[in-house]
Amino acid sequence: MQTPPTADALAPTSYDRYRPWRRPVEIGFWVAMYLVNATANTATVWMDIRRLHLGFSAWEPAVWEWSSALVALALVPAVVWFTQRVPLHFDTWKRALPLHVAGSLAWSALHVAGMVALREAAYAWQGTDYDFGPWPREFLYEYLKDARSYASLVLTIEAYRWLLRRWQGEASVLDVPDDTPAPAVPDRPERFLVRKLGKEFLIAANDVEALQAAGNYVNLRVRGRDYPLRATMATLEQQLDPARFVRVHRSHMVNLDSVAEIEPLDTGDARILLRDGTVVPCSRRYRDALRPTADA
């Protein structure tokens, strides 16, 4: 186990260099994947039509495949949002699985409705009609395919998030020795253990500058870097020192020693500026907790 991070350890890492490119890479991945799939599927369907001598025009396979791909691509942000709120982990999959089954039905319904609408518009533009067929039968047929697509989408997203957590460093509360008596009050962690690509180091709880909820994780901000901790904001609020750590938003807590400035807003909310330049929102519900700091 290593000692707390030194100045050298805080030099830009490969993950730090990746962060500015993260959003373009993520968007590019999904766009490229659906573009390649739609192109390949269009070519395959057209070859099947030619081989079987079916009476379809050359533009029809492109409409079928691209309408499906475009709607599926448009639904990716919804799946990302849903998996943030219902993450699929080894210890929660039994509770999450029924919700994802319901999610797959909703995803399929939106996917089918969207692609049928696009196909009808394309066929109308060509001066003809698109016949989807009986909806109950055809939706069942489409759902059997969509369920596999939805599962692949969720597993890809979860695998990517797992790799990101390991890359940037995933935090956990440092275990208390087995021979230590159980405390009468909830454990107040003094240090967090961070595992990062096979390496381990400790960070002091008092060095945490801010905390932000992210699904089933809370990101601990330390010296300009975020380390996800598998916990809830409510649990950490009970465990951390209330004289130092204050809840300022439903999804944010700050270390009062890290607060540089508090800017009241006309809406009754506030904007908190940390010493490292990070801006944290403060809702009016929690502003009273900062009043002693603001008056100081």
N, C-alpha and C positions, 0 to 999 in steps of 0.2 A: 504494500500500500504506500502511496506517495504522500508527501506533506501537502499542505494547502498550496494552490497554484502560485507560482512565482511570476515575475515580470516576463520571463521567457515563455512560461506556459501560457501567458495571456497574449502572446504575439498572434497575428492573424493565422487561423488554421484553414485547412481546405474547406471546412464547412462555412467559415466566415466569408471566404471568397465565393462560395456557391450561393450564399443568401441573396445577393442582388439579382442573381439569375434564376432564382428559384421559381418565381411566378411565370416568367417566359418559358422556362423549361417544362413546367407542369402543363401549361396551356398548349405548348407545342407538341407535347407527347400525345395528348388526347386528340388534337386536331390531326396529327400525322397518322395515328392509329386508325381513326375512323375514315380518313381519306384513303389510306391504303386498302382497308377492308372493303370500302364501297367500290373502289376501282377494280379490285380483284374479283369481288362477287359479281359485278356487272359483266366482266369478261367471261366468267365461268357460266353464268346464266345464258348469255348470248350464244356461247358455244353449244350449250345443251339445246337451245332452241333451234339452231342450225342443224344439229345432228339429228334431232327428232322431227324436223320439218314442221315445226309449229307455226301457226299463222300470227306471229307477233311482229310489230315493227321494231326497227333497230333501237329507237329511242325508249321503248317501254322498259327493258331491263334496267336502264340507267335511272329512270324515274322510280322504279321499285326500290332499288338498292340505295340510291342517294336520299330519297325521302326518309327511309328508315335510319340511315346514318346521321343525317342532319338533326333529326328529332332526338336521337339517342345522345348526340354530342351536346345538344342544348340542355339535356337533363342531367349532365354530369355534375354541374354545381349543386343541384338538388340532392344528389346522392352523397356528395362530399359533405354538405350541411347535415344530412340525416345521419351519416356515420359518425360525425362529431358528437351528436347527441345520443346516439345508440351505438357506441363502439363495440366491435366484436373481438373479445379477448377470450383466452382459454378459460378464465375463471368466471366469465359472465355470459358465455355463449348460450347457455340454457335459457337465461332470461331474455337475451337479445334476439334469439332465433325467431320466436313468434312475431316480434315486431318487424323483423326483416322480411318475414313471409308476407306480412301485410304491406310492407314497403314495396316488395316486388310486384304485388298486385296493382298498387297505385302507379308504380313506374310503368308497368306494362299497359295499363289503361291510357296513361298519358302518351306513351310511345305509339300505341295503335291509333288513337284518335288523331294525333298530330300527323303521322305518316299518311293516313287515309285522306286527311284534309289536303295535304300537299299533292297527293296523287290525283285527287279530284280536280284540283286547280290546274295541274299540268295537263290532264286529259282534256279539260274544258278548253285550255289554250290551243290544243291540237284539234279542237272541234269534235270531240267524241266524249263518251262517258266512261267512268271507271266503276266497275262493279266489284265491290269488296266481298259480296256474298252474305249469307246469313250471319249476323253479328255473334250470336252465342257460339256457334260452331267455329267460326273463324277466329274469334277472340281466344277460345280455348287452344286452338292450334298455335296462335301467335304467343300465348302465354307460356306454353311449353318450351318455346325457344327463348322468350324473354327472361324466364326464370334463370336459365343458365347464363344469359348475358348479364343479368343483374348480379348474380353470385360472383361472376368473374370480375365485375366492376368493383364490388365491395372488397373482395380479397386482394385485388391489386392496390386499392387505396390503403387498406390496412397494412399490407406488406411494405408499401412505400413509407408510411408513417413510422413503422417499426424501425426501418433502416435510418430514417432521419433522427429518431430518438437516440439510437445507438451512435450515430455519427456526431451529433451535437453534444451528447452526454446526458444520460438519464439519472436523475437523482432518486435517492431513497433515504428514509430516516435511518440514522446509524443505530443498529441494534443495541439494546441494553444487555449487558452480560447476564447469563442465566442465574448467577448467584446473587444478583442485586434484588433487594426486596421490592415488591410491587408498590408504586407510589399511591398515596391516598387521593391525589388529584391527577387529572390527565397528564400524560408524559409531556414535558416541555423540551422538545429537541434542542440540543445545543449545537449539533453539527449534522450535516447531511453528507451522505456518501454518494459520490458521482462516479458512475461507470461510463467510460468513453472509449470505445474501440479496444477493449481488452485492458485498459488502464483504469486505475482507481485513484481518486484523491478526495480530500475532505474540504468542505466549505463550512465556515462558522455560520450559525443561524443569524447572528447579528450583522453579518456581511451581506445578507440578502437585502437588496434595495427596494424591491417591489415584487408583487405576486399577481399573476393574472390567470383566471380560470380558463381552461381550454378543454371542454368535454369532461372526460374522466381524469384529466390531469390538471395540475396547477404549475405554470411556468414560474420558476424562481429566477429572478433577474439578479445577476451577480457580476459586477464589473463589466457591464455592457453585454453580457451573454445570458441566454435563457437556458435553463435546465428543467425539463419536464419532470414533475414529481407525481406519482400515482396517488392522488389524494383528492379530497374535495376542499373547496374554500372554507366551508363551514367547519370542517375538522381542524384545519390549520388555524382558523381564527380562535378556536378554543385552546389550542396547544401553544401558540406563540405568545410571547410576552406582551400583554395588552398595553403596557406603558411605552412600548417601542413600536409595535405593529398595529396599525389602525385600518379598519375597513373603510374604504372611501367610495365604493361602488359595488354593485352586485357581483361584478367580476374582477374587482381589483382591491388589493391591500398595498399599503406603503409602509416603509420604515421611516419613522419621523425624522431620524438622523440624516436621511437621504433627501429630505424635502428642501429645495432651494427657494421656491416661490409658490404662492397660491394666488391665482387670479380669479376673482369672482366674476360670474357671467350674469347677464341681464335675466336669464331664464331662472335664476336661483341656483343653478349648478355652479361648478367651479372647474378650473383647469389647474392641475398640479404639475409644476416643473421640478424634476429631480436634478440633483447636482450633475449627473452625467448627460443632461439634456433631454432625457426621456419625458414625454408628456403623458400624464395619467388623468383620465376623467374622474371627476368627483360629482356624484349626484347630490341633490339638495337633501335627500334623506340622511346622508352621512356627514354633512358639512359641520354639524355641531361637534363631532369628534375631533375636528381640526381646529376648532376655535381657539384653544389655548396656544396652538402653534401660530395661528394667524395673528393673535394679539401680541405675541412675543416680539 
